[in-house]
Amino acid sequence: MLGMVAEIIDNELMKDELGSFLNHSPNGNCELLEDFDKKYWCYTIKDIDIGDEICIDYRDVSRFT
């Protein structure tokens, strides 16, 4: 688990600092999980080396982009 990247407040998506570093890749190394409090959490699905971008597939999280 990398941490929380965004949350919905008053029906508006508010990204935090980590959320601003997410990039798109169809073969991302992370995925997002939405919890019951409308918070989005980023977790790794592949190893991430120093200097690698944090990537998710934007097609899977259209509300987030």
Biotite code that builds the C-alpha atoms (Angstrom):
import biotite.structure as struc

atoms = struc.array([
    struc.Atom([0.000, 0.000, 0.000], chain_id="A", res_id=1, res_name="MET", atom_name="CA", element="C"),
    struc.Atom([1.480, 3.336, -1.059], chain_id="A", res_id=2, res_name="LEU", atom_name="CA", element="C"),
    struc.Atom([-1.189, 5.522, 0.499], chain_id="A", res_id=3, res_name="GLY", atom_name="CA", element="C"),
    struc.Atom([-4.306, 7.567, -0.082], chain_id="A", res_id=4, res_name="MET", atom_name="CA", element="C"),
    struc.Atom([-4.287, 9.500, -3.366], chain_id="A", res_id=5, res_name="VAL", atom_name="CA", element="C"),
    struc.Atom([-7.689, 11.213, -3.403], chain_id="A", res_id=6, res_name="ALA", atom_name="CA", element="C"),
    struc.Atom([-11.112, 11.482, -1.827], chain_id="A", res_id=7, res_name="GLU", atom_name="CA", element="C"),
    struc.Atom([-14.548, 12.741, -2.774], chain_id="A", res_id=8, res_name="ILE", atom_name="CA", element="C"),
    struc.Atom([-15.575, 15.813, -0.766], chain_id="A", res_id=9, res_name="ILE", atom_name="CA", element="C"),
    struc.Atom([-18.911, 17.500, -1.487], chain_id="A", res_id=10, res_name="ASP", atom_name="CA", element="C"),
    struc.Atom([-19.177, 15.482, -4.722], chain_id="A", res_id=11, res_name="ASN", atom_name="CA", element="C"),
    struc.Atom([-15.800, 16.788, -5.949], chain_id="A", res_id=12, res_name="GLU", atom_name="CA", element="C"),
    struc.Atom([-12.665, 14.694, -6.400], chain_id="A", res_id=13, res_name="LEU", atom_name="CA", element="C"),
    struc.Atom([-9.784, 16.122, -4.374], chain_id="A", res_id=14, res_name="MET", atom_name="CA", element="C"),
    struc.Atom([-6.349, 14.653, -5.184], chain_id="A", res_id=15, res_name="LYS", atom_name="CA", element="C"),
    struc.Atom([-3.637, 14.800, -2.574], chain_id="A", res_id=16, res_name="ASP", atom_name="CA", element="C"),
    struc.Atom([0.100, 15.101, -3.208], chain_id="A", res_id=17, res_name="GLU", atom_name="CA", element="C"),
    struc.Atom([0.628, 11.411, -4.008], chain_id="A", res_id=18, res_name="LEU", atom_name="CA", element="C"),
    struc.Atom([-2.336, 11.469, -6.408], chain_id="A", res_id=19, res_name="GLY", atom_name="CA", element="C"),
    struc.Atom([-0.653, 14.145, -8.489], chain_id="A", res_id=20, res_name="SER", atom_name="CA", element="C"),
    struc.Atom([2.245, 11.762, -9.248], chain_id="A", res_id=21, res_name="PHE", atom_name="CA", element="C"),
    struc.Atom([0.143, 9.009, -10.839], chain_id="A", res_id=22, res_name="LEU", atom_name="CA", element="C"),
    struc.Atom([0.795, 8.474, -14.550], chain_id="A", res_id=23, res_name="ASN", atom_name="CA", element="C"),
    struc.Atom([-1.016, 6.356, -17.133], chain_id="A", res_id=24, res_name="HIS", atom_name="CA", element="C"),
    struc.Atom([0.181, 3.045, -18.452], chain_id="A", res_id=25, res_name="SER", atom_name="CA", element="C"),
    struc.Atom([-1.934, 0.181, -19.819], chain_id="A", res_id=26, res_name="PRO", atom_name="CA", element="C"),
    struc.Atom([0.459, -2.092, -17.896], chain_id="A", res_id=27, res_name="ASN", atom_name="CA", element="C"),
    struc.Atom([0.654, -0.054, -14.689], chain_id="A", res_id=28, res_name="GLY", atom_name="CA", element="C"),
    struc.Atom([2.534, -1.069, -11.587], chain_id="A", res_id=29, res_name="ASN", atom_name="CA", element="C"),
    struc.Atom([-0.275, 0.109, -9.249], chain_id="A", res_id=30, res_name="CYS", atom_name="CA", element="C"),
    struc.Atom([-4.035, -0.015, -8.914], chain_id="A", res_id=31, res_name="GLU", atom_name="CA", element="C"),
    struc.Atom([-6.552, 2.101, -7.043], chain_id="A", res_id=32, res_name="LEU", atom_name="CA", element="C"),
    struc.Atom([-9.042, 0.914, -4.494], chain_id="A", res_id=33, res_name="LEU", atom_name="CA", element="C"),
    struc.Atom([-12.068, 2.975, -3.410], chain_id="A", res_id=34, res_name="GLU", atom_name="CA", element="C"),
    struc.Atom([-13.189, 2.464, 0.178], chain_id="A", res_id=35, res_name="ASP", atom_name="CA", element="C"),
    struc.Atom([-16.617, 3.012, 1.725], chain_id="A", res_id=36, res_name="PHE", atom_name="CA", element="C"),
    struc.Atom([-15.666, 6.595, 2.747], chain_id="A", res_id=37, res_name="ASP", atom_name="CA", element="C"),
    struc.Atom([-15.085, 7.591, -0.918], chain_id="A", res_id=38, res_name="LYS", atom_name="CA", element="C"),
    struc.Atom([-11.322, 7.605, -0.459], chain_id="A", res_id=39, res_name="LYS", atom_name="CA", element="C"),
    struc.Atom([-8.994, 6.249, -3.134], chain_id="A", res_id=40, res_name="TYR", atom_name="CA", element="C"),
    struc.Atom([-5.937, 4.251, -2.088], chain_id="A", res_id=41, res_name="TRP", atom_name="CA", element="C"),
    struc.Atom([-3.001, 3.291, -4.304], chain_id="A", res_id=42, res_name="CYS", atom_name="CA", element="C"),
    struc.Atom([-1.364, -0.097, -3.929], chain_id="A", res_id=43, res_name="TYR", atom_name="CA", element="C"),
    struc.Atom([1.379, -1.802, -5.891], chain_id="A", res_id=44, res_name="THR", atom_name="CA", element="C"),
    struc.Atom([0.798, -4.828, -8.098], chain_id="A", res_id=45, res_name="ILE", atom_name="CA", element="C"),
    struc.Atom([4.415, -5.001, -9.343], chain_id="A", res_id=46, res_name="LYS", atom_name="CA", element="C"),
    struc.Atom([7.782, -4.133, -7.868], chain_id="A", res_id=47, res_name="ASP", atom_name="CA", element="C"),
    struc.Atom([8.716, -0.457, -8.208], chain_id="A", res_id=48, res_name="ILE", atom_name="CA", element="C"),
    struc.Atom([12.398, 0.405, -8.412], chain_id="A", res_id=49, res_name="ASP", atom_name="CA", element="C"),
    struc.Atom([13.933, 3.747, -7.467], chain_id="A", res_id=50, res_name="ILE", atom_name="CA", element="C"),
    struc.Atom([13.308, 6.160, -10.335], chain_id="A", res_id=51, res_name="GLY", atom_name="CA", element="C"),
    struc.Atom([10.308, 4.258, -11.742], chain_id="A", res_id=52, res_name="ASP", atom_name="CA", element="C"),
    struc.Atom([7.089, 6.171, -12.376], chain_id="A", res_id=53, res_name="GLU", atom_name="CA", element="C"),
    struc.Atom([3.983, 5.274, -10.379], chain_id="A", res_id=54, res_name="ILE", atom_name="CA", element="C"),
    struc.Atom([1.540, 4.149, -13.092], chain_id="A", res_id=55, res_name="CYS", atom_name="CA", element="C"),
    struc.Atom([-2.097, 3.109, -13.178], chain_id="A", res_id=56, res_name="ILE", atom_name="CA", element="C"),
    struc.Atom([-4.398, 2.304, -16.078], chain_id="A", res_id=57, res_name="ASP", atom_name="CA", element="C"),
    struc.Atom([-6.631, 5.394, -16.296], chain_id="A", res_id=58, res_name="TYR", atom_name="CA", element="C"),
    struc.Atom([-9.262, 3.381, -18.202], chain_id="A", res_id=59, res_name="ARG", atom_name="CA", element="C"),
    struc.Atom([-10.013, 1.478, -14.986], chain_id="A", res_id=60, res_name="ASP", atom_name="CA", element="C"),
    struc.Atom([-10.590, 4.623, -12.918], chain_id="A", res_id=61, res_name="VAL", atom_name="CA", element="C"),
    struc.Atom([-12.387, 7.090, -15.175], chain_id="A", res_id=62, res_name="SER", atom_name="CA", element="C"),
    struc.Atom([-13.734, 9.170, -12.255], chain_id="A", res_id=63, res_name="ARG", atom_name="CA", element="C"),
    struc.Atom([-10.210, 9.612, -10.916], chain_id="A", res_id=64, res_name="PHE", atom_name="CA", element="C"),
    struc.Atom([-8.672, 11.073, -14.065], chain_id="A", res_id=65, res_name="THR", atom_name="CA", element="C"),
])
